[in-house]
């Protein structure tokens, strides 16, 4: 058995077959034993290393289970590998069975190259943050650095300095205080003919040693510095620079990681191709990568004519760049002469701008790599060469500023480049708070493309950044002035894309310009519909898209819903202009709109069943395209198309809490005057009313809905609308809502509409609970739960589970209630239905509050508030407010409680939710009483009692009576207070809902005060009298006569 720790933990059999070690803890156990290989590790030490400060309850047994699992994974017929004894556990391995031991042996034997080949990544890579591995990691890392130094010095002594500079530069950057590495880099630079850089390397190290450690370089390094200054022959003669690269004129911004990765790829591969769209900075990145290496030659292909290009004619150009002469003694053609000349060299050949000569370049490159073993090629192209051995490096635009964190604008490489280039042509220009937003907008509009940003920077001196940001709506007219010496294709933004466009076939151009009507990308399915037409068949679109992806004009993104195709906005803007020039815009946009209307209708059919989550995610991704489709329908005055779309998206709007957007879209579609089916318009009006209520602009949806119901011809559509009006209007007009939904249920049953039936029953269950009919509420909710489970609708399951959870809470079964509310929260989070997530977080906060877990309640309720505010859910915000207010009052923070309850009460009045109004008034009354404000408490409780009586819910009445009893204690009317408590108890018992122990805080506090004044017998007698009172008469006396 062999073990690997020089990289991620690995195990192999002796024949090299990988052995799987299952489970993170079992792997960690093996890692600990390998750190201490050959010596026992106590059980206590292993438990501490595996579980830290949170060991399992029976830690010894848990450890034995992990050891057993490890032994099973390492089962070896020859012997036991994991052994145990009085001193602990030990892994028994053969000499050099662990790669770290073989590495050390090879280093001691003076074979650093072989030793370094054993490394697969950082030592103990998957345990880098574990304390038990830290000493071993530090020791092995130091040994590796020493081996790297040995290997570098051996190569220098052998005269093999070529290629060392880049490798050592990276190592010195990572380990800036290691003198041996800096010394090796100085020697390599000197040997490469870069004496000035070698001296600068010493000066940099000297400064750092002084600043950070307060020491000078060692005598050996100082001696090397002096030897380089006087060009000591003992160092070997410095090589004449072998390159035709020019020195950089400007700094490369934001490409540090890319340079590191390209250098790594060049170390591992002989052909690396940088691919990406025009203007993304492939050339500058390739040149800067090449400058870090020795013996580099650049061949610029952009000026080479496409017509008649062959491998031989390209070989002539390479020969010319490398100074290879065509003399009379030469034999063979240009390609043979180039191959022969290169065969004796170790060089890096940079082939820049290959895309227009892709075939001949690929042929020549393949021939050269096959004939010249020490040749490496770094190519730049808008598409791959597609030959064996090619390693692609996609060059992305510079990272854009985070739209969610405008304060971090300065961290964006795109912004840094724009500011640097602008400052170069507009002295004194800097990034400020005043211009940061405009600069971020410019960078986003230009996709972070370096060439586009540099062209834009040249316009700031004339336009300023704010005007420039506005004028980029027509970017191709604005960005028309590049550097005088730049190639023609880089003089303007349009020329940059023209270069790629001109290389396309007619069918590729057709697909590209039609694809541009999509917003936020497209699927293959939509592209096949929208991009087909004329010479392009639907079945051709995939291959054409693949070619456009290869040419870096279309980008693919892998998402959980599949591959999406998109364009940079600059390319898309160009293609939309080409679409208009081809006189296809109207037709293609209409095709796009019709496709997405059908897509939305298909999605709507799936939003009430088992595929709900999948289709919600698909609709989320297609938001831009759906809005674009609506814009097309409105522009064309296509009322039926627009109404089909907004109706199909309305349930999605409910589930996602997109109330404002949905209402706005419905209103716009309804404003179109073209003809549309009556039921279709009625549906849109129904949804419009529902969203108006949900966004807070209509407090009487049932009243407005009655007129809409009269418009329907289809009974099924009318029944669905009746449920919708009852669902949204249940809080303000519960009786009317109950009647409306009850009338719809027989229709649902006769039509076999199981979803409609379950939705109706779940809403009726909530209405029943509001009026205190808990038996009916539980029956309807349970029936609805069964149907929703059969249909697979998770939204419906959340609704009924939440209701059943509240009913369990009312019954005092807090364990069941908490589990049900937790289940509802998990389902809401899985579906990302944010209004319901906010609701369930608030429910969990209330559950924690009743359990006495104030810290947990605070956390849940604050999370609920954040989610609700982030998604503009007024209902969620106010549900969280209610919970936070109750928490604040229990903690004695009465001012905070009132600040939360006042806006809650305003909102409950706005939606006319009498149960909520009664709750808000009663809680404010309790709060006033506990602050000692008797007058306010009495006034609030009287109004609360009147409102509670109007709800018809005995529990709400009981809550209000308890509040009034609290106020009467303060006025000294202890007998009346006790009777009010007795009446409250009777009201609760009338619906089988006595006050649970977890909710008795206020009642127990009031009872204690009354017991102190009335005594046990007196209190019992008055409570009994209160139980016998006529509640209706009592309410009348307390509210009308201010009793």
Secondary structure by P-SEA (a helix, b strand, c coil): cbbbccccbbbbcccbbbbbbccaaaaaaaaaaaaaccccccaaaaaaaacccccccaaaaaaaaaaaaaaaaacccccccccccccbbbbbbcccccaaaaaaaaaaaccaaaaaaaccccccccccccccaaaaaaaaaaaaaaaaaaaaaaaaaacccccaaaaaaaaaaaccccaaaaaaaaaaaaaacaaaaaaaaaaaaaaaaaacccccccaaaaaaaaaaaacccccccccccccccccccccccccaaaaaaaaaaaacccbbbbcccccccaaaaaaaaaaaccbbbbbbccccccccccaaaaaaaaaaaacccccccccccaaaaaaaaacccbbbbbbcccccaaaaaaaaaaaaaaccccbbbbbbccccccccbbbbbbbbccccccccccccccccaaaaaaaaaaaacccccccccccaaaaaaaaaaacccaaaaaaaaaacccccaaaaaaacccccccccccccccccccccaaaaaaaaaaaccaaaaaaaaaaccccccccaaaaaaaaccccccccaaaaaaaaaaaaccbbbbbccccbbbbccaaaaaaaaaaaaaaccaaaaaaaaaaaaaaaaaaaaaaccccaaaaaaaaaaaaaaaaaaaaaaaaaacaaaaaaaaaaaaaaaaaaacaaaaaaaaaaaaaaccccccaaaaaaaaaaaaaaaaaacccccaaaaaaaaaaacccaaaaaaaaaaaaaaaccccaaaaaaaaaaaaaaaaaacaaaaaaaaaaaaaaaaaaacaaaaaaaaaaaaaaaaaaaccaaaaaaaaaaaaaaaaaacaaaaaaaaaaaaaaaaaaacaaaaaaaaaaaaaaaaaaacaaaaaaaaaaaaaaaaaaaccaaaaaaaaaaaaaaaaaacaaaaaaaaaaaaaaaaaaaccaaaaaaaaaaaaaaaaaacaaaaaaaaaaaaaaaaaaaccaaaaaaaaaaaaaaaaaacaaaaaaaaaaaaaaaaaccccccccccaaaaaaaaaaaaaaccaaaaaaaaaaaaaccaaaaaaaaccccc
